[in-house]
Amino acid sequence: MVSQTAFRFTLDFLTSKPIVVEPSAEQVSSDAGLLSFRQFDERIGLTRQFAEALSDRRNVGYIGHSFLEMTRMRVYGILADYADQNDHDVLRSDPIFKLLCERSIEDDDLASQPTLSRFENAIDVGSFFRLRDMLLDQFIASFDKPPRQLTLDIDPFDDPTHGQQQLTFFHGYYDQYQYLPRVITCAENDLVLSVCLLHGTAHPALGAQDDIAYVARRLRAVWPGVRIHLRGDSGFGTPAMYEACEGLEMEYSIGIGMNARLKKYSDSLLKQALSQWEATGQPQRLFTAFWYLADSWPAQRWVVLKCEANSQGTNRRAIVTNRAGAKVLPGAAYDGYADRGESENRNKELKTGLLADRLSDHRYFANLFRLYLHTAAYNLLVRVRRAVTDPPPEPSGEAVPVEALAGRQRRHWHNRRRERDPLGEGQPCTWRTRLIKVAARVRESTRRVVVELSASWPYLNHFQGFCNASWSPLRPPQTQANP
């Protein structure tokens, strides 16, 4: 156990009496809110399934820290803003982290930084295949009934590196040495289904068709009738991606870069939008759609093209899609593609909120494993967020449902929801401020462990509500099948 040196400071800014500051010999922690995450994790089995996917080849007689214990140390540490192994040299004696890892607060300390480093470097290739299945198993189990349609977003994000990590290269566009993680998320529940770590200068679509094919086959093995719609930006606009989606009978909406031919086809529409903007002073969005054949394509594909004119100037964007409705309502098809902006917010949560950009191990596979740890922490947060969500009632008397709101009405609704439901809509930093980061005194007797929170904690009601959600009966998981 870490024992700080005794000290005492006297502060005199309070004129009525001095303030004395000194350390306490009690077992205290600043991360008591993680206990509610641990209870919820026990219900869905995320960290346990994660650890079970790993091959542990150590001699049983010399094991002091199990893979499950170290998985929980890292996942819960990431949730609490401890992204590095070094943080656990102090956290290993924290009473809350000991409880999270099923240890008595009087037991020996948890794993040290060198032990965690050996853990992250010990993961073999077979474990990564099982971790890939674990993400899909957890995703499938998150639905209480078979979905009729799923919208999947595929996106990369830059991950700057600082050192001599394997397969990190200088990327001219991002102006940095980096990795390029790529994730597939679900728009219906925000969970990550698949993750991979590309080298720093890789094309975003490298191997993407294989990932999509595996995900689609796994999902259809459980839900044979599910319709899958894939969305991606122009980095995924390659013939291999189109052909993969068509071969899998998947709908797709994928961006395509503007070229001379597309500009020529849309020049008249852009002039029309500009003239209407100058005449009315109102922003203009006009759409056109047509069959288009690029030189590298074996057949024509449907392209939806948008022309905008407003106070910021003009803008043209286009997508390639095989959605049936795109031929009737091209504007609606484009808006459905534009909604993929929410997936970029999920990437932001994973990268910056849960610090997935801290891939600082030397070996590539160790950094890939780190990315899986951060993804597990993200998925646990998403599952918790959906369990406690409490959106405001839909406004009465509206002409359209909430899902169809746009512009100022849409922003007003989301502002109301964030005010009413700060945890259900909360970013990782909100969860840390309102629930995770809370001081507690921990006492253990022969019969029980008592964790004492402050009765004046301003967010105590959040903790109570979360605990009620964590203890509620869990719906039975659906039968899962491998392809």
Secondary structure by P-SEA (a helix, b strand, c coil): ccccccbbbbbcccccbbbbbbbbcccccccccaaaaaaaaaaaaaaaaaaaacccccccccccccaaaaaaaaaaaaaaccccccccccccccaaaaaaacccccccccccaaaaaaaaaaccaaaaaaaaaaaaaaaaacccccccbbbbbbbbbbbbbccccccbbbbccccccbbbbbbbbbcccccccbbbbbccccccccaaaaaaaaaaaaaaaccccbbbbbbbccccccaaaaaaaaaacccbbbbbcccaaaaaacaaaaaaaaaaaaacccbbbbbbbbbbbcccccbbbbbbbbbbbccccbbbbbbbbccccccccaaaaaaaaacaaaaaaaaaaaaccccccccccccaaaaaaaaaaaaaaaaaaaaaaaaacccccccccccccccccccaaaaaaaaaaaaacccccccaaaaaacccbbbbbbbbcccbbbbbccccccaaaaaaaaaaaaacccccccccccc
